Amino acid sequence: MKSVFNRSILALATTILVVGAAGQAGAQDKPLKKYESGTKEFWTHPPDDWFLGDETESQKGLSPKAGPPTGASDAELATLTKKIKLPPGFKIDVYASGVLSARQMAWGDKGTLFVGSFGLGNVYAIKDNNGKKEVKTILKGMNPPMPTGIAFKDGALYVINVNKLIRYDNAEDNLDKLGDGKVVYDDMPAYAAHGWKYLAVDKDGWFYVPFGPPFNIGIPPTSVSQIRRVDPKTGNAELVALGVRNSVGGDVDPRTGKYWFTENARDWMSDDTPSDKLNMISKVGEHFGYPYCHQGNMPDPKFAMGHKCSEFTPPVLNLGAHMAPLGMKFYTGNQFPAEYKNSILIAEHGSWNRHKYLGAQIVRVTADPDGKNAKQTVFASGWLDGDQSFLGRPDDIILDKDGSILVADDWAGAIYRISYSK
């Protein structure tokens, strides 16, 4: 399986880079890309460009683009941060650079910032060394190279990597020699496509873990398109939600203890549909619609299969099409203005399956504890660069102890700090 993982995931980045460099000109002369994704062979051995398999005439030639392989330089980041638009009183600075393909972040008990990565197989530790941030690669060459989700609990670092949840004990005291760790949960399929994950810890110390389908759209294998709640101590798990497409972000509501999560909708319908979503699990076993219904009110043209959208749990909020909402956090700090308390801050990674990109921003969502009266406003923007490129792509958010927030950016390979002062 090792070669399958490496080929499926690493080829993703290679394919993106090649297509991005070539542009769309040549693609218009080629036939539409079409794959039959509803087979186990596709799930376990996806083609390198599996994400293009439902191409349509109206969106022909669209493909993801790769960021700079070495990230953004300090000079480029200094220029970039000047372009970010924030509400009055807020400012953005570079917290750390050289954090290539940075994804989910987690704080250690002793002030170490741990950071996962997408496609590189790296996990980083960032330490404050007399005011200077030192970025150390503490895990490298992980297989598969998708340690996107991380958490820290009881002195241990947890890393989730497609089909394994691994615990590294006494992590902050052993940054130079973490060892192999201990696999604490592996009842997970080894599907590379949409196999990257995110971890959210609840009050009982269990982890919410999303499982994406190994394709764009179709009837998913029974082990995915769901969210599980996993006990890292025992390896026990429960299935808490179904009908979820690709979720790579979530947080537990401090007001209620309920789990809220972002969800990326299917591709290849149009530039403007369907909408990505913000959801809340109000009871165990809810079904959120995929693949039958999108955005709460749009039956899939092929896979609705007689189902009505009223059968499924609607989203708390539709965030817009091709925004790619990823990491999110309830704001529980005290530095921001009082009205920000318990707001949700969502990192939107930005489009690829759209002629004019959207997203690449942070939005603020306010909602009642029961999910009613939800509305969103743009909190931070400026990472888009023209119609089809980026200066950066926000993908995760975490609070710092002083009430500021840190933002991970896998395109620029950087962590930003956003702070507020009157």
N, C-alpha and C positions, 0 to 999 in steps of 0.2 A: 504493500500500500504506500510505502514511502515515495516511490517514483511517481505514483499517481498524484499524491498531494503536491509534490514539487512541480510537476508538469502543469497541473490544473491551476494552481494558485500563482506560481511565478510567471507562467505564460500569460496570465491576466495582465500583469503590468507590462510585459513585453508587447503584447498585442495592442494595448492602449497607446503605448509610445509610438509604435509604428504607424497606427492609423492616425493618431494625432498629428504626426509629422507630415504624413502624406496629404492630410486634408480631405475634403469631400469631393474634390473634382473628379478623381478617377472612379469613385464609388458609384457615380450616377450611370456609368456605362455597364455596370455589373448587374447580374440578376439579383433579385431579393434574396437575402439570407434566410434560410428556413431550416430549423431542426425539429425533429420529433423528440420532444423532451419528456414524454410520459413513459419512459422505460427505465428500468434499473440500470441498464448499460449507460444511459445518458447521465444518470445521477452519480454513478460511481466513476465514470470515465468521460467527463464533459469535454467537448471540444474547447480549444483555447479561447475561442470567441463565443462561448455559450450565450453570453448576454445579448448577442445580436440576432438570436435565432427566431425572433418574431417580427423581423423588420417589415415595415409597410412602405408603400409607395410614397405616402405623404411625408414620411420621416426618413426616407432612404439616405444612407450615408452618415447618419449620426452615430457617434461612437465616443466613449469616454476618452479623456485626455490625461496624460501623465504629468505630474509636476516635475520640477527640476530634481534630478536624482541626488544632488548634494544639498537640497534645501535652499533657502534664501540666505544670502550673506548678511552680515550685521549692517552693512551700508544699505542693502535693499530693504531690510526690515525697518531701519530708521526712516526711510522714505515712505514705506508702506504705512506705518503707524500714523503718520501725519495725514493720511487720506481717510482714516477711519472716522466715521461720523457717529457721535454719541450725544445723548441728552446733555443739557447744561450741567456743569459741575462734575462730569465724569471725564476721566482721562485714561488712555491706554499706553502701556509701556511694554517692552520686551522683557519677559521674565527669564527666559533661557532660549538660546539658539542651538542649532546642531542636534536637535532631537528629531531625527529623520523619521518620517511617516508616523508622527506622534498620534496616538489614539487615546484610549481611556486613561484617566489619572486617578491615583489614590494616595492619600496621605499616610505615612507611617507614624507611629506614636512619637518618634523622636525628631519629627520634622523633615523626614525624607519624602520627596515627591516621587512616586513611582509612576512610570508611563509605559503603556503598551505600544505596539506598532502594527501596521498593516502591511503585509507582504514582505517584510524584512526578517522576521524571526527574532527581533530584538525586544528586550525589555530594559528600560533605563531607570536609573536612580539619579535624582538631582538633589545635590546638597548645597547648602549655603556655606561658602568658605570665606569668612570675613567680608561678606557683602557681595562676593563674586559667586555666581552659580556654576557649580562643577557638574557636568553631565557625564555620568559613567554608564557604560553598557554592561549590565550585570548578567544578562542572559543573551546569548547570540546563537544563531544557527538553529533555532527551534524548528522542529518538523512536526506538522506543517508550519510554514513561516507566517502564522496568523495569530499571534498572542495579543489580540486586540482588547480583550476584556481583563481587567485586574481589580482586585479588592485587597484590603488590608484589615485583618481582624486578629485580636489576641496575639499580637507580635508576629503573626505569620503573613506572608505575601501569598495571595492566590492569583494564579494565572490560568485563564481558560483559553484553550487553543483548539478550536473546531470540535474535537472529540475527547478532550481530556481536561479535567479541572485539577490543577496541580497546586499543592501547598508547599511553601518554603518556610520552614520554621526559623525563628530568630533572624529574620531577614536583614534588619537594619544593622545587626552586629556582624553580618557575614556577607557584606556587599561584594567582596572580592572572591568569595567562594560559596555561592549559594548551594552548589551541588545539584543533584538530579531532582530533588524534591520528591514528594509523595503524591501519587495519583489518588485523589479522594472521591472522584466520581467520573465514570467513563461510559455510562449507559447513554451514549450519544452516537448518532450516525456519523460516518466519516465522509460526508458529502462536502466537497470543497466549495461549490457555488452557494453563496449566501450562508456559508458555514461559520463566518466570523461572528463573535458574540460579545456580550456586555454583561456586567455584573452589578446588581443593586442589592444592598444588604438591608434586611428588615430588622425590626426590634428584637426578634428572636434569634438573630444571627444566621438566618437562612438567606440564600441567594436567589433572587429572581434571575432566570436565564432564558433568553429568547432563542428560538430555533427557526431559522428561515428555510423556505423551500429551495430545492436545488435547481431552480429555473425561474423564469420570469412569471409565467402563468400556466396553470394546469392543476390537475387533481394531485395534491401533494402526497408523498409517502406518509404513513400514519405516525411516523416518529418526528415529524417537523410541522411547520406552520402552527406553532404553539408556544406557550410560555410555561415553564416549569418553575417550581420552588424547591430548591435543593438544600439539604442540611449538610454542610461540609464536614461535620463531625462524624456522622454515621453513614453518609452516602445515600440516605433515604431521599426520596423526591416525590412530589405530587404534581399532577397536571392541573394548572389553574386557569388556562385560557386556550381556546382554539381559534382557528380562522384568522391567524395573524400572518401577514406576508413577511416583510423584512424589517425587523425591529432591532436597532442597534443603539438603544438609549432608553433609560427609564429611571424613576426615582420613587421613593416611598413618601407619601404625603405626610408631613409632620402633624397635620391637624387630625387625620383619621387613621393613619396606618395603611391606607389603601395604595396599591401600586398603579402608577400612571406610566404610560410608555408612548414613545413616538413610533410611527410606522410608515415605511416607504411603500407607496402604492405601485402597482404594476406599470411597466413601460409599454411603449409601442401602441398606444391608443390614439393620442394626439398631443400636441404641444400643451394643451390646456386642461386635459383630463387624463386620469382621475386625480383627485386631490390626495396628497399625503395627509396623515391624521395624527391627532393626539387622542389617546384612549385612556380609560380608567377601568380597572377590574373592580366591580362592585360585589361580585360573588363568584365563587369557584365554579368553573365550567362554562363560563360565557363564551359565545362564538362571535367573533368580530367581522365575519363576512367573507373572508378570502377562501376560495377564489370566486365565489358566487356573486358577491356584491361588493362594490367599491364606494368609498366616501359616504357610506350610509344610505345612499339613494340611487345608485347607478348599477343595475344588473350587468354582469359581464356579458358581452355580446356572444360569447361561445360557451362559457362555463357557468352561466346562471342555472342552467339545467332545471328550469321550472321553479327555482327558489325565488321567493320575494325578499326584498331588503328588510321588510318588517320582521322577518324571522330572526334577525341578528342584532347584536348590540351596536348602536350607532356611535360614532366618535363623539368625544367631548367637543372637539373643534376640528374642522377641516382647515389645514394650514396652507393649502395651495398646491398646484401640480408641480412636480419635479423640483421641489425645494430640498429634498433629501434631509429631513430632520434626523439628527443622530443624538448625541449626548444631551441630557437635560438635567436640571437641578431645581428643586424648590429653594428659593432664597430664604435662608434662616438667619442671616447675619444682621448686624446692627449698623454697619457703616453706611449703606445706601439709605435714601429717604424712606420714611416710615411706610409709605404706600407700596414699597417693593416687598415688604414682609409677606412671605408665602406665595409670592409670584413665581411662575415657572420660567426659567431662562433656558431656551432651546438653541443649540448650535445647529445651523442648517448648512449642510455640506455643499449644496448647490447642484445645478442641473448637469446632465449630459444628454438626456434623451429629449432635447428641446432645441429649436433653432436659435432662440435667444435665451441665454441662460438666466435663471432666477436663483434666489437663495444666496449662499455664501455670506451669511449674516447671522446675527443673533436676534431672536425675537423674544419678547416678554408676553406671557399669557397670564391673565388673571381669570380666576374661576372660583365659584363657590365650592365648599368641600364636597358637595354632591355632584359637581361637574356642571352645574347650571351657570348661566350668565357668563359663559366663556367668551373672551375677546383677546385679540392679539395686537401688538404694536411692534414696530421695528425698534430694537434697542441699540444695535451696533451694525453698521454697514460700511461698505467701501472695499470689500475684497474682490468684487467682480472687476474684470478687466476687459471691457468691450463686450461684444455679443457672445463670444464663445471661448473665453479664457478667464483665468483667475490670477489674482495676486496672492491669494491664500484661500484656504477652505477650512473654516472652523468645524470641529467635529466632537469636542467634549468640553464640559464646564465642571469646575469644582470650586467650592468655597475655600478661602484661606482663613486662618484664625483671626485676622484683623477685620474680616467682613468684606474684603475685596474678593473678586473672583479671578480664577485662572482659566484660560481658554487654550485648548490644544488645536494645532493647525498642522495637518499632515502634508499639505501641499508645500508650505514654507518650511516645515521641519522646525517649528517654534512653539513656545508657550508664551502667551501674553498675560499681563495682569491688567484688569480694569478696576479702577478705584474711584471713589467719590470723596469730594471735600466741598464744604459750603464756601 
